Amino acid sequence: MNISCFGLSHQTAGVEIRERFAIPDSGLPEALLRLKAVQGLEEGLIVSTCNRTEFYVAGAVAQLPVPQFFHEFYRGLKSGDEPHLFQLPAAGCVRHLFRVVSGLESMAVGETEIFGQVKRAYEAAVREQVTGRRLNKLFQRSFHVGKQVRSSTAIGRGNISVASVAVELAEQIFGELEGCKIMLLGAGDTSEKMARSFKSRGARQIFVSNRSFDRAKALAEETGGRAVRFDEWGREFTDLDILVSSTAAPHAIVTVEKIAPILRRRGDRPLFMIDVAFPRDIEPEVHRLEGVYVYDLDALQLMAERSMQARQQEAADCDRLIAKHVADFQAWMEKSVDSMIGHVGLNLPPR
């Protein structure tokens, strides 16, 4: 099978490295056009989320050393980047994709969000006409596998999303959340899940701030909270206990310069910040401030890994199911190659 996937993920690289290679949704069409122009590429697709940036390719480019590809595609690599990159040819690529779509390669094993993210990545590649017969078949099969894994195993049961892990962290820190003042920066899907989860755990003081005030207001009303205008969220810091940030900003919005003056008015009251945005919303230097404790995606990953032990048996069942689908796809690829050779042979000119 002349297909391959390569890239980096939370399994190989920390968040500060993943940020540099991430491709935002707005930049995906242009990135696919650049991928389409790579010499030796017959088919291609890019999956880029907060936890991974992966390229799936078919053609001669599948044999290209991954550091060389990344150096050319990103116009350079930094010293020390290469050990964080991975490459999986043929069956390894197929197995990896099936595991990704099934949630087995996620930070929170079994989460369902990745299924939709990969599907949107596939649809984008189809629109740009970068995929072909092999990748179309591969990704369509992966969606079938993902659905079957979730329906026939218990891998998706329990608290498994990034949002649920973040709320569990807050509960570990404060115990009862009923008396905590919690602010959510951002009102997207992740914030919605966290707001609902905080409310279900007893939180009564939930504040939502978003660039679109109407969206912040809608989420706040749904959870019995209060909306705060985005240019005024700093005013709520005086007696804030927990800040959860999940905006789509291209740069840090919670900076030392912005919050250091506010912290002086808080006295010795600790402030816990959970940053689930990608790129990060909270400037890394913020964690050095007195009384501030910052947890980012890497910290949440450590928590998710602890809960993974309880899912080992389910993961083993999933892998057995996936192995069968990998073998089926290999058989399809080999049959396709034989069919092409036979077709070419039938059309050879007579000697």
Kinemage of the C-alpha trace (Angstrom):
@kinemage 1
@onewidth
@group {chain A} dominant
@subgroup {mainchain}
@vectorlist {calphas} color= white
{ca met a 1} P 0.000 0.000 0.000
{ca asn a 2} L 1.613 3.225 -1.123
{ca ile a 3} L 0.026 5.318 1.621
{ca ser a 4} L 1.483 6.858 4.739
{ca cys a 5} L 0.730 9.229 7.580
{ca phe a 6} L 3.142 11.415 9.489
{ca gly a 7} L 3.086 14.333 11.870
{ca leu a 8} L 3.052 14.905 15.604
{ca ser a 9} L 0.536 14.598 18.436
{ca his a 10} L 0.157 14.882 22.202
{ca gln a 11} L 1.749 11.415 22.308
{ca thr a 12} L 5.016 12.820 20.921
{ca ala a 13} L 5.055 16.572 21.588
{ca gly a 14} L 4.078 19.070 24.272
{ca val a 15} L 1.570 21.835 23.686
{ca glu a 16} L 4.217 24.504 22.997
{ca ile a 17} L 5.523 22.421 20.063
{ca arg a 18} L 2.084 21.418 18.774
{ca glu a 19} L 1.110 25.084 18.622
{ca arg a 20} L 3.871 25.847 16.117
{ca phe a 21} L 2.721 23.172 13.670
{ca ala a 22} L -1.040 23.615 14.076
{ca ile a 23} L -3.075 24.681 11.060
{ca pro a 24} L -6.206 26.692 11.983
{ca asp a 25} L -9.489 26.001 10.219
{ca ser a 26} L -9.181 29.305 8.359
{ca gly a 27} L -5.772 28.271 7.002
{ca leu a 28} L -6.701 24.720 6.010
{ca pro a 29} L -7.760 25.436 2.382
{ca glu a 30} L -4.461 27.189 1.651
{ca ala a 31} L -2.501 24.407 3.391
{ca leu a 32} L -4.307 21.774 1.285
{ca leu a 33} L -3.418 23.657 -1.893
{ca arg a 34} L 0.243 23.684 -0.833
{ca leu a 35} L 0.014 19.974 -0.034
{ca lys a 36} L -1.515 19.330 -3.449
{ca ala a 37} L 1.550 20.926 -5.068
{ca val a 38} L 4.068 18.672 -3.258
{ca gln a 39} L 6.063 16.614 -5.742
{ca gly a 40} L 5.081 12.938 -5.748
{ca leu a 41} L 1.738 13.485 -4.028
{ca glu a 42} L -1.224 11.734 -5.628
{ca glu a 43} L -3.673 12.143 -2.742
{ca gly a 44} L -3.524 14.004 0.543
{ca leu a 45} L -5.411 15.130 3.642
{ca ile a 46} L -4.560 17.114 6.785
{ca val a 47} L -6.002 16.548 10.270
{ca ser a 48} L -5.090 19.412 12.608
{ca thr a 49} L -6.600 19.720 16.111
{ca cys a 50} L -5.338 20.876 19.498
{ca asn a 51} L -3.799 17.431 20.045
{ca arg a 52} L -2.405 16.546 16.633
{ca thr a 53} L -1.310 17.710 13.194
{ca glu a 54} L -1.197 14.718 10.855
{ca phe a 55} L -0.767 14.350 7.111
{ca tyr a 56} L -2.254 11.369 5.262
{ca val a 57} L -0.805 10.909 1.796
{ca ala a 58} L -0.721 8.498 -1.145
{ca gly a 59} L 1.855 8.346 -3.896
{ca ala a 60} L 5.624 8.586 -4.045
{ca val a 61} L 5.583 11.250 -1.314
{ca ala a 62} L 4.624 8.472 1.113
{ca gln a 63} L 8.259 7.363 1.013
{ca leu a 64} L 9.656 10.854 1.709
{ca pro a 65} L 11.491 11.141 5.058
{ca val a 66} L 9.157 13.035 7.384
{ca pro a 67} L 11.757 15.614 8.553
{ca gln a 68} L 12.387 16.546 4.918
{ca phe a 69} L 8.645 16.904 4.253
{ca phe a 70} L 8.121 19.049 7.344
{ca his a 71} L 11.176 21.163 6.556
{ca glu a 72} L 9.824 21.913 3.083
{ca phe a 73} L 6.143 22.276 4.029
{ca tyr a 74} L 6.768 24.517 7.058
{ca arg a 75} L 9.811 26.183 5.505
{ca gly a 76} L 12.139 25.029 8.219
{ca leu a 77} L 12.408 23.021 11.447
{ca lys a 78} L 13.882 24.110 14.764
{ca ser a 79} L 16.661 22.173 16.412
{ca gly a 80} L 15.111 19.395 18.493
{ca asp a 81} L 11.880 19.161 16.459
{ca glu a 82} L 12.682 15.899 14.672
{ca pro a 83} L 12.291 13.543 17.677
{ca his a 84} L 8.685 14.715 18.048
{ca leu a 85} L 7.696 13.680 14.521
{ca phe a 86} L 6.376 10.245 13.601
{ca gln a 87} L 5.780 8.369 10.346
{ca leu a 88} L 3.624 5.290 9.797
{ca pro a 89} L 3.589 3.518 6.439
{ca ala a 90} L 0.924 1.212 4.999
{ca ala a 91} L -0.902 -0.937 7.567
{ca gly a 92} L 0.456 1.143 10.449
{ca cys a 93} L -1.152 4.210 8.895
{ca val a 94} L -4.515 2.438 8.493
{ca arg a 95} L -4.492 1.144 12.072
{ca his a 96} L -3.506 4.574 13.409
{ca leu a 97} L -6.358 6.356 11.603
{ca phe a 98} L -8.910 3.793 12.772
{ca arg a 99} L -7.695 4.311 16.362
{ca val a 100} L -7.767 8.106 16.003
{ca val a 101} L -11.358 8.161 14.715
{ca ser a 102} L -12.395 5.713 17.449
{ca gly a 103} L -10.993 8.015 20.146
{ca leu a 104} L -8.254 5.580 21.199
{ca glu a 105} L -5.427 8.017 20.400
{ca ser a 106} L -7.105 10.961 22.141
{ca met a 107} L -5.897 12.626 25.309
{ca ala a 108} L -9.197 11.633 26.933
{ca val a 109} L -9.484 8.095 25.559
{ca gly a 110} L -12.892 7.357 24.095
{ca glu a 111} L -13.948 10.987 23.558
{ca thr a 112} L -16.215 11.604 20.596
{ca glu a 113} L -15.155 15.064 19.414
{ca ile a 114} L -12.300 13.711 17.298
{ca phe a 115} L -14.764 11.814 15.081
{ca gly a 116} L -16.329 15.076 13.907
{ca gln a 117} L -12.944 16.790 13.576
{ca val a 118} L -11.588 14.085 11.260
{ca lys a 119} L -14.810 14.082 9.261
{ca arg a 120} L -14.560 17.848 8.712
{ca ala a 121} L -10.908 17.462 7.681
{ca tyr a 122} L -11.910 14.830 5.142
{ca glu a 123} L -14.714 16.992 3.763
{ca ala a 124} L -12.306 19.927 3.389
{ca ala a 125} L -9.830 17.771 1.435
{ca val a 126} L -12.629 16.505 -0.813
{ca arg a 127} L -13.727 20.080 -1.536
{ca glu a 128} L -10.191 21.003 -2.529
{ca gln a 129} L -10.011 17.839 -4.688
{ca val a 130} L -6.884 16.554 -2.933
{ca thr a 131} L -8.168 13.059 -2.111
{ca gly a 132} L -8.664 10.147 -4.495
{ca arg a 133} L -9.752 6.521 -4.577
{ca arg a 134} L -7.413 5.251 -1.835
{ca leu a 135} L -7.880 7.968 0.783
{ca asn a 136} L -11.597 8.232 0.068
{ca lys a 137} L -11.969 4.521 0.769
{ca leu a 138} L -9.678 4.710 3.805
{ca phe a 139} L -11.480 7.594 5.507
{ca gln a 140} L -14.967 6.353 4.680
{ca arg a 141} L -13.990 3.019 6.211
{ca ser a 142} L -12.544 4.785 9.258
{ca phe a 143} L -15.900 6.432 9.997
{ca his a 144} L -17.596 3.036 9.807
{ca val a 145} L -14.974 1.611 12.183
{ca gly a 146} L -15.345 4.509 14.617
{ca lys a 147} L -19.095 4.040 14.815
{ca gln a 148} L -18.793 0.290 15.287
{ca val a 149} L -16.162 0.646 18.036
{ca arg a 150} L -18.394 2.999 20.001
{ca ser a 151} L -21.550 0.936 19.524
{ca ser a 152} L -20.058 -2.478 20.312
{ca thr a 153} L -17.720 -1.592 23.217
{ca ala a 154} L -17.948 0.507 26.383
{ca ile a 155} L -14.975 2.719 25.497
{ca gly a 156} L -17.155 5.835 25.412
{ca arg a 157} L -18.782 5.460 28.808
{ca gly a 158} L -18.007 7.768 31.709
{ca asn a 159} L -16.284 11.159 31.873
{ca ile a 160} L -13.926 11.253 28.917
{ca ser a 161} L -13.959 14.712 27.327
{ca val a 162} L -11.415 17.471 27.884
{ca ala a 163} L -14.236 19.447 29.474
{ca ser a 164} L -15.028 16.702 31.978
{ca val a 165} L -11.352 16.276 32.881
{ca ala a 166} L -11.084 20.051 33.487
{ca val a 167} L -14.141 20.033 35.759
{ca glu a 168} L -12.819 17.014 37.659
{ca leu a 169} L -9.582 18.956 38.227
{ca ala a 170} L -11.536 21.896 39.661
{ca glu a 171} L -13.418 19.504 41.945
{ca gln a 172} L -10.175 17.958 43.184
{ca ile a 173} L -8.844 21.403 44.046
{ca phe a 174} L -11.929 22.887 45.725
{ca gly a 175} L -14.000 19.890 46.716
{ca glu a 176} L -17.546 21.279 46.646
{ca leu a 177} L -17.990 23.745 43.774
{ca glu a 178} L -21.204 25.308 45.080
{ca gly a 179} L -19.445 28.281 46.681
{ca cys a 180} L -16.906 28.858 43.901
{ca lys a 181} L -17.014 31.768 41.503
{ca ile a 182} L -16.167 30.421 38.056
{ca met a 183} L -15.565 32.330 34.845
{ca leu a 184} L -15.551 30.851 31.348
{ca leu a 185} L -13.680 32.809 28.694
{ca gly a 186} L -15.179 31.722 25.385
{ca ala a 187} L -18.611 30.338 24.585
{ca gly a 188} L -17.852 27.619 22.040
{ca asp a 189} L -18.586 23.888 22.227
{ca thr a 190} L -15.954 23.175 24.891
{ca ser a 191} L -17.199 26.027 27.086
{ca glu a 192} L -20.782 24.816 26.694
{ca lys a 193} L -19.812 21.336 27.872
{ca met a 194} L -17.872 22.739 30.815
{ca ala a 195} L -20.660 25.119 31.834
{ca arg a 196} L -23.147 22.242 31.892
{ca ser a 197} L -20.699 20.036 33.771
{ca phe a 198} L -19.941 22.738 36.358
{ca lys a 199} L -23.654 23.268 36.886
{ca ser a 200} L -24.282 19.518 37.295
{ca arg a 201} L -21.532 19.412 39.956
{ca gly a 202} L -23.263 22.089 42.020
{ca ala a 203} L -21.622 25.326 40.824
{ca arg a 204} L -23.948 28.312 41.280
{ca gln a 205} L -21.774 31.296 40.288
{ca ile a 206} L -20.899 30.855 36.610
{ca phe a 207} L -19.851 33.847 34.527
{ca val a 208} L -19.419 33.676 30.748
{ca ser a 209} L -17.454 36.153 28.659
{ca asn a 210} L -17.148 36.003 24.896
{ca arg a 211} L -16.376 38.384 22.022
{ca ser a 212} L -19.964 37.860 20.884
{ca phe a 213} L -21.944 39.068 23.898
{ca asp a 214} L -25.147 37.508 22.557
{ca arg a 215} L -23.518 34.081 22.549
{ca ala a 216} L -22.160 34.622 26.063
{ca lys a 217} L -25.626 35.687 27.209
{ca ala a 218} L -27.275 32.615 25.668
{ca leu a 219} L -24.864 30.224 27.403
{ca ala a 220} L -25.128 32.082 30.707
{ca glu a 221} L -28.933 31.938 30.618
{ca glu a 222} L -28.833 28.209 29.856
{ca thr a 223} L -26.700 27.516 32.932
{ca gly a 224} L -28.224 30.073 35.288
{ca gly a 225} L -25.106 32.224 35.126
{ca arg a 226} L -24.317 35.788 34.101
{ca ala a 227} L -22.806 37.127 30.878
{ca val a 228} L -19.871 39.539 31.027
{ca arg a 229} L -18.752 41.723 28.147
{ca phe a 230} L -15.410 40.624 26.765
{ca asp a 231} L -13.674 43.928 27.448
{ca glu a 232} L -14.833 43.810 31.081
{ca trp a 233} L -13.937 40.264 32.184
{ca gly a 234} L -10.940 41.510 34.191
{ca arg a 235} L -13.268 43.324 36.585
{ca glu a 236} L -14.549 39.993 37.894
{ca phe a 237} L -11.098 38.810 38.988
{ca thr a 238} L -11.155 40.334 42.459
{ca asp a 239} L -13.085 37.422 44.007
{ca leu a 240} L -12.744 34.832 41.226
{ca asp a 241} L -11.808 31.251 42.191
{ca ile a 242} L -11.526 29.476 38.838
{ca leu a 243} L -10.912 30.778 35.327
{ca val a 244} L -11.443 28.363 32.427
{ca ser a 245} L -10.295 29.766 29.091
{ca ser a 246} L -11.314 28.311 25.748
{ca thr a 247} L -11.398 31.039 23.110
{ca ala a 248} L -10.321 30.885 19.490
{ca ala a 249} L -7.921 33.813 19.840
{ca pro a 250} L -4.700 33.475 17.795
{ca his a 251} L -2.600 34.725 20.723
{ca ala a 252} L -2.623 34.840 24.531
{ca ile a 253} L -5.338 37.056 26.034
{ca val a 254} L -4.590 36.418 29.721
{ca thr a 255} L -1.198 38.070 30.139
{ca val a 256} L 0.997 39.073 33.066
{ca glu a 257} L 0.592 42.716 32.101
{ca lys a 258} L -3.202 42.466 32.214
{ca ile a 259} L -3.768 40.507 35.408
{ca ala a 260} L -0.780 41.403 37.659
{ca pro a 261} L -2.414 44.690 38.802
{ca ile a 262} L -5.694 42.835 39.464
{ca leu a 263} L -3.986 40.163 41.570
{ca arg a 264} L -2.653 42.789 43.976
{ca arg a 265} L -6.233 43.523 45.003
{ca arg a 266} L -6.920 39.852 45.799
{ca gly a 267} L -4.556 39.545 48.724
{ca asp a 268} L -3.654 35.926 49.486
{ca arg a 269} L -6.671 34.439 47.672
{ca pro a 270} L -5.406 31.737 45.235
{ca leu a 271} L -6.578 31.726 41.605
{ca phe a 272} L -6.767 28.541 39.555
{ca met a 273} L -6.669 28.807 35.765
{ca ile a 274} L -7.469 25.995 33.357
{ca asp a 275} L -6.419 26.689 29.766
{ca val a 276} L -8.059 24.364 27.248
{ca ala a 277} L -7.575 26.717 24.293
{ca phe a 278} L -5.303 25.976 21.370
{ca pro a 279} L -3.259 28.071 20.820
{ca arg a 280} L -3.109 28.758 24.551
{ca asp a 281} L -5.093 31.695 25.923
{ca ile a 282} L -2.952 32.087 29.019
{ca glu a 283} L 0.577 33.415 28.671
{ca pro a 284} L 3.041 30.801 30.036
{ca glu a 285} L 4.674 33.377 32.326
{ca val a 286} L 1.384 33.827 34.219
{ca his a 287} L 2.018 30.681 36.253
{ca arg a 288} L 5.012 32.402 37.872
{ca leu a 289} L 2.757 34.983 39.528
{ca glu a 290} L 2.236 34.548 43.262
{ca gly a 291} L -0.941 32.658 44.121
{ca val a 292} L -1.756 31.694 40.512
{ca tyr a 293} L -1.922 28.064 39.427
{ca val a 294} L -2.195 27.327 35.701
{ca tyr a 295} L -3.171 23.985 34.142
{ca asp a 296} L -2.948 23.581 30.366
{ca leu a 297} L -3.724 20.737 27.955
{ca asp a 298} L -0.557 18.871 28.936
{ca ala a 299} L -1.573 18.918 32.612
{ca leu a 300} L -5.029 17.640 31.708
{ca gln a 301} L -3.395 14.881 29.667
{ca leu a 302} L -1.637 13.577 32.794
{ca met a 303} L -4.995 13.384 34.560
{ca ala a 304} L -6.599 11.623 31.604
{ca glu a 305} L -3.781 9.055 31.544
{ca arg a 306} L -4.580 8.074 35.129
{ca ser a 307} L -8.192 7.355 34.224
{ca met a 308} L -6.993 5.389 31.193
{ca gln a 309} L -6.031 2.453 33.404
{ca ala a 310} L -9.717 1.729 33.950
{ca arg a 311} L -10.240 1.594 30.175
{ca gln a 312} L -7.442 -0.804 29.297
{ca gln a 313} L -9.738 -3.803 28.873
{ca glu a 314} L -12.152 -1.870 26.673
{ca ala a 315} L -9.225 -0.535 24.623
{ca ala a 316} L -8.001 -4.105 24.086
{ca asp a 317} L -11.448 -5.096 22.780
{ca cys a 318} L -11.394 -2.084 20.453
{ca asp a 319} L -7.955 -3.024 19.115
{ca arg a 320} L -9.106 -6.536 18.281
{ca leu a 321} L -12.027 -5.102 16.336
{ca ile a 322} L -9.786 -2.600 14.570
{ca ala a 323} L -7.267 -5.312 13.610
{ca lys a 324} L -9.981 -7.088 11.628
{ca his a 325} L -10.852 -3.900 9.758
{ca val a 326} L -7.166 -3.224 9.022
{ca ala a 327} L -6.840 -6.695 7.483
{ca asp a 328} L -9.988 -6.114 5.419
{ca phe a 329} L -8.659 -2.806 4.122
{ca gln a 330} L -5.276 -4.369 3.264
{ca ala a 331} L -7.090 -7.058 1.295
{ca trp a 332} L -9.056 -4.379 -0.587
{ca met a 333} L -5.844 -2.499 -1.428
{ca glu a 334} L -4.091 -5.647 -2.663
{ca lys a 335} L -7.103 -6.618 -4.760
{ca ser a 336} L -7.209 -3.108 -6.231
{ca val a 337} L -3.529 -3.291 -7.194
{ca asp a 338} L -3.993 -6.734 -8.790
{ca ser a 339} L -7.023 -5.432 -10.673
{ca met a 340} L -5.059 -2.456 -12.008
{ca ile a 341} L -2.180 -4.690 -13.135
{ca gly a 342} L -4.607 -7.042 -14.849
{ca his a 343} L -6.368 -4.152 -16.541
{ca val a 344} L -3.080 -2.754 -17.825
{ca gly a 345} L -2.064 -6.204 -19.054
{ca leu a 346} L -5.278 -6.666 -21.021
{ca asn a 347} L -4.643 -3.424 -22.866
{ca leu a 348} L -1.055 -4.035 -23.867
{ca pro a 349} L -0.499 -3.705 -27.623
{ca pro a 350} L 0.165 -6.977 -29.452
{ca arg a 351} L 3.802 -7.872 -30.027
